[in-house]
Amino acid sequence: TVTGFEGAHPLGAIVAEPTGGQRAIFYGVLSGARDSEQETLLIGTNDRTFVSQGIQATSQWRLPDLGPINQRLRIGARIHHDQINRLHTEDAFGIRGGVVTPTGRPRATVISNVGSAVAYAGSLVDEIAFYDFLIAPGIRFEHIQTTLEDRQSGLVVDGTQNVLLPGVGIIYQPIDVLAFVAGVHQGFSPVSPGQPSNVTPEVAVNYEGGARFTLAQRVGSHIRAEVIGFFSDYSNITGDCTFSSGCLEQNIDQQFNGGEANIFGLEATADALIVTPVDLQVPITASYTLTKTELLTAFTSDNPQLGEVQPGDELPYIPLHQLGATTGLEHPGWGGFALGVTYVDAMRESAGQGDEGLFTDSRVVFDLSANAKLLPELSVYGKIENLLDNHYILSRRPFGARPGRPRFFYAGVK
């Protein structure tokens, strides 16, 4: 991957404004319009190896009834291990006659480390049912051990985190077709291995509430709908500097505090299955999500998606509106087809307010899928994504505008 020019000249800034002063020279080298002189292009690897493994066990007991009160106790235990092995290197190149040419400089190792975490978790949930109510209070405890070993310096940084996470969910069902739901849960995201001591875990209290409607018209047909409002109150929201977000090499994998923030909105979903007299089924689904964000604390970040944050700024890359819908025709014996449409609102590409800054394009994408049963044991399927081959800017990170996926087709046999 091209990481930039030597001397901390990020490609994103050069591509964004390629006509001014020294940037015009760098852009000329990058595009092959001129040969490099003192300009050295750095091309590096982002080589990483991941491990994610664990084991968990759950058990449940039905407790003796206490009059109208029925209880079911659920207990869980889990051990989880994550590891990442990084080896990032860079080679130096010049441009001669539009051709990328090695300078002969020895390969440089930029990052060489291994980070790991082991989490021990236990949970307890008591599902209490009485009359038209179901109340489920619960609690989870986690003990997390982290280690980061820098193979270049030989430095090893160990960390330990303990957290107790309570929560409760409630369902009230006054009639068969209607239920009201609500919940309050503690949210938590641990600090990554090897972070500075001033980085604290991400902590939030998450609230949700809404209603569910279910109507079974007859055998095989149904209609379901759900509307849920949510509010996440962050006492500290954290962020990570990544290569794809446009961070400089020396800041990659660094975590930072973002202070207080609110994320809130609503989700609405509906689906129906309509059975026709000729043994055909018409499935219909629809969904809508509204998401608002607000950062409440001023801070400065090396992540260009955030930068200088002021109270009231919105988070980047979170669309205000998202919609989706599918419909089709299915036959139990021979298969069927489905047409789906997705709308994603424009997203700001850096924290800010109002219309300031750059935004991605809003987009509408259609997908078409089909399957056919040739034999009871054999079927074929296919899908065309972005059926109309719509063009849109998905992001300008890390090195300028990136398009969404063009029309894409795949097929297979089961």
Secondary structure, 3 states (H helix, E strand, C coil): CEEEECCCECHHHHHHCCCCHHHHHHHHHHHCCCCCCCCCEEEECCEEEEEEEEEEEEEEEEEEEECCEEEEEEEEEEEEEEEEEEEEEEEEEEEECCEEEECCCCCEEEEEEEEEEEEEEEEEEEEEEECCEEEEEEEEEEEEEEEEEECCCCCEEEEEEEEEEEEEEEEEEEECCEEEEEEEEEEEECCCCCCCCCCCCEEEEEEEEEEEEEECCCCCCEEEEEEEEEEEEEEECEEECCCCCCCCHHHCCCEEECCCEEEEEEEEEEEEEEECCCCCEEEEEEEEEEEEEEECCCEECCCCCCCEECCCCECCCCCCEEEEEEEEEEECCCEEEEEEEEEECCCECCCECCCCCCECCCEEEEEEEEEEEEECCEEEEEEEECCCCCCCEEECCCCCCEECCCCEEEEEEC
